[in-house]
Amino acid sequence: MQRQLGQATRRGRARRATRAVALALASAALTSTGAFEVPFPKDGARIRSMVVVDEPAVQTETRQYLLDGRTKAEVISAMPRREPKSTENFLASFLGGGGSQSEGKPTLVFIHGSFHASWCWEEHYMPYFASQGYPCVALSLQGTGGTQTVEEGARKVKISCHTEDLDALLRGLSDGDSSLGFGLGKNPQIVLLGHSFGGLTIMKWLEKFYESEKSQSINLAGVGLMCSVPPSGNGPMTMRYLWRSLSDAWAITAGFVLKRAIADKKNCRELFFGGDDDTNGIMDDDIERYQSYFERDTVATIDLSHLSKVLPSKFADGQTGEAPFADRLPPSLVLAASDDFIVDMEGSEETARYFGLASPTVVESPHDIMLGRKWQNGADAVLGWLKTLK
C-alpha cells in the first residue's frame, strides 16, 4: 500500500511539473510577443478560454457604395473569418486554434437576374461559400429596391448601365480596396457568378472587358452562369415555348411582362420554384415574402428594346456560336436546372457553346437554383468546379 501511495505521489508530482513547464513556456512566449498585459491564470483551460474568442465563421454586411461617382449601389458581402495577425496567429497555433480558410481562394461576385436583387444569394449561397473560405460579394443592379436608377424616375434600364456598375464594382474590388474596403488585398482573383438575366449582364460585361486596355487590372479567374438567359435573349426561347405549349408561354409572358408573378402565388411558384407540388420546400409564407421582394425589385426593368439590338449572339461566331473572346476566357461553368420553367435546355446549350463548352452541367433544381430545399445541388456543383481552378 505504501509503495502504491509513493508511486501515485511521484506521478502527481511529475504531472504538476510538466504542466508548470508548459505554462512557463507559454508565459515566456506571450511575454516576448507582447500579446497580453494581464496576469496568466493558473488553470490552463482558462488560458484557452481567455485567448480563443468565439467569432462567427462568416461576417455578413449590407452597405451602399457609390460606384464611379454615379450609382449608389446596394452590396451584400459575406466574408470568412479573417486570418489573425502574427502574434495572434502564434497564439492560435500554440493553443490549437485555427485561422481563416480564405487564403489563396478567389472572391466570388454574384449577379442576380430579373425580379431579384442581392438578397437572393444571401439566404444560402453566400454563407455556404464563405464558410468554405471564399469571400463573397453580391451587387444589386439598378432598378431594384436597394439600388435606384441613376436617372430619377426611370422605368427602364439599359443593359449598359448594369455592365458599367459591374465594372466599377470589380475595379473597386481589384484596387487594393482603397475605395470599397473589403480587405481583399491587391488584385485578388475574382470569379463571376450570374443567374438568369445576370448571366446576360456578365456576357455583355465580358465583351467590354476583352476590348478594354484595362482588362489586365482585373484578375478574372473564372465565370459561372446558372440558368442563364442565353446569348440570343428571351425571343427564340419564347417562340419555342409557343410551339410546345401555349399555356406555358402565357405563364411566362404574364409572369414577367404583366408582372403577375408578384401577385399570383401559383404563377410565382410555377416560374421560379418548381410548380404546384411543394417538392422544393417553398411554403406559402415563403412565396409571399419573395413576392414582396419581387415587387420592391422591379421598380425599373431591363430595356428589352435596346437589348435586342446588342444581344451577345449578334457578335458570336456564326458557325460555332462561340463568343469572339472564347479563346481568352478563364475556366467557365454553365449550369442548367432540370426543372427550369423559364430557361429551356436549348437555351442552356446555346450558352455553353458561347463559352466554348461542349454542354451545360445539369443539376436537379427549378429556375431559382439558389433558393428552396434543392439549393445545395447547384452550390455543390459550383464548389466542385471552384476547386479545380488554379
Disulfide bonds with the S-S distance in Angstrom:
none
